[in-house]
Amino acid sequence: MDVQSRELTVTYKIVPPPSTVAPPSLSQETTHRFPITSLPEESKEDTDSELKRYYTSLRESIAEARTKLGKELTAWRDAVGNAELGKERSVKAEVDDEGEEEENAEE
């Protein structure tokens, strides 16, 4: 494996409703970088071992990203509150509507 700089990059842009008052600690556009570091190599010839170390490090970076993003997005959800409730219809309502149309077509 090539030993270039490896990292997991996550970027998001939040467009909250105009009435949202977000805490100053939150940024609407954010990029996070999580390094993927392999453990020190035991032997350059042992590719399986190197891959295991890489994927172990990758899993750790993904877990770190999930934790950080989870905290930030939860803070955004709390800041937005109920302002987004009427924006989307529930999936169940759409399924029920389709079922009624089929019943009406049969009659």
C-alpha positions in Angstrom: 0.0 0.0 0.0 1.1 3.5 -0.7 1.9 5.5 2.4 0.4 8.8 1.2 -1.6 11.0 3.5 -4.8 9.2 4.2 -7.8 10.9 5.7 -11.6 10.7 5.8 -13.1 14.1 4.8 -16.6 15.0 5.6 -18.2 18.2 4.4 -21.7 19.5 5.0 -23.7 22.7 4.5 -26.8 23.4 6.6 -29.5 25.7 5.3 -31.7 26.3 8.3 -35.0 28.2 8.3 -34.5 32.0 8.6 -36.1 31.9 12.1 -33.3 29.6 13.4 -31.1 31.0 16.1 -28.0 28.8 16.1 -25.4 28.9 18.8 -22.2 30.6 17.8 -20.3 27.3 18.2 -22.1 25.9 15.1 -21.1 26.8 11.6 -23.5 26.4 8.7 -20.7 25.1 6.4 -18.1 22.7 7.9 -15.4 20.4 6.7 -13.8 17.8 9.1 -10.8 15.8 8.3 -10.1 12.5 10.2 -6.7 11.0 9.7 -6.4 7.3 8.8 -3.2 6.3 10.4 -1.8 2.8 10.1 0.0 1.2 13.0 3.8 0.9 12.7 4.7 -1.7 10.1 6.0 -5.0 11.4 7.2 -6.2 8.0 6.8 -4.8 4.5 6.2 -8.2 3.1 3.2 -8.9 5.3 0.4 -7.3 3.1 -2.4 -9.0 5.0 -1.2 -7.5 8.3 -0.8 -4.1 6.7 -4.3 -4.2 5.3 -5.7 -5.2 8.7 -4.0 -2.3 10.3 -5.3 0.1 7.7 -8.9 -1.1 8.0 -8.7 -1.0 11.8 -7.5 2.6 11.5 -10.2 3.4 9.0 -12.9 2.0 11.3 -11.6 4.2 14.1 -11.7 7.3 11.9 -15.3 6.5 10.8 -16.3 6.0 14.4 -14.7 9.4 15.3 -16.5 11.1 12.4 -19.9 9.6 13.3 -19.5 10.8 16.9 -18.4 14.3 15.9 -21.1 14.7 13.2 -23.7 13.2 15.4 -23.1 15.8 18.1 -23.0 18.7 15.6 -26.1 17.6 13.7 -28.0 17.0 16.9 -27.2 20.5 18.0 -28.5 21.8 14.7 -31.7 19.8 15.1 -32.2 21.2 18.5 -31.6 24.8 17.2 -34.0 24.3 14.3 -36.6 22.9 16.6 -40.1 22.5 15.1 -39.5 24.9 12.2 -39.1 22.1 9.7 -42.1 19.9 10.8 -44.5 20.9 8.0 -41.9 20.7 5.2 -42.2 17.1 4.4 -45.1 14.7 4.2 -44.7 11.4 6.0 -44.0 8.3 3.9 -46.9 6.5 5.4 -49.3 9.1 4.2 -48.0 8.8 0.6 -48.5 5.0 0.7 -52.0 5.4 2.1 -52.9 7.9 -0.7 -51.6 5.5 -3.4 -53.7 2.6 -1.9 -56.9 4.8 -2.1 -56.2 5.7 -5.7 -56.0 2.0 -6.6 -59.2 1.2 -4.8 -61.0 4.1 -6.6 -59.8 2.9 -10.0 -61.2 -0.6 -9.4 -64.7 0.7 -8.8 
